[in-house]
Amino acid sequence: MFLLMLLSTLFPSTLPEPGKQYWVCNSSDVSLWYTYCDNVNYPISVRNEPCVELKGSKGHLLISYIPKTVNTSVPFSFRGILFSKGKYRCVVEAIAGNTEEMLFCLNFTIIHYSASN
């Protein structure tokens, strides 16, 4: 069974600086990037439909991981949440079976440009 864990990080200073960043998309108020937070050797496909906007958008984050045939869609919604200008990080882990069997780990960085939503 596939379990997707989404951990929001409110204190970015607790995470190490990410390695090579992979661009996902840009919107009018956000740039979205991800890095690997594990030693995965296979490419992971990540895309948004539509690209994230922190001023009331909703949509899906689509993640595909071919070696283990993992395809998932994570819904997101930012309606009613006010974000101040800054950098936000979110960690996504894909786990199959038990916690010892982690498939991959991604560290998303969201850079919010606008001070108002």
Number of C-alpha atoms within 10 A of each C-alpha: 6 13 14 15 12 13 12 13 15 10 9 14 9 8 12 8 9 13 11 10 14 14 15 16 16 15 14 13 18 22 19 23 19 21 18 21 18 13 8 12 9 10 11 15 12 18 16 18 13 13 20 26 20 25 19 13 14 17 17 17 17 15 17 16 17 12 11 9 8 14 12 16 16 12 12 13 15 15 12 11 11 13 15 14 15 12 13 18 20 16 19 17 17 20 18 16 10 10 10 8 10 15 18 19 18 19 22 24 22 20 17 21 16 15 11 12 15
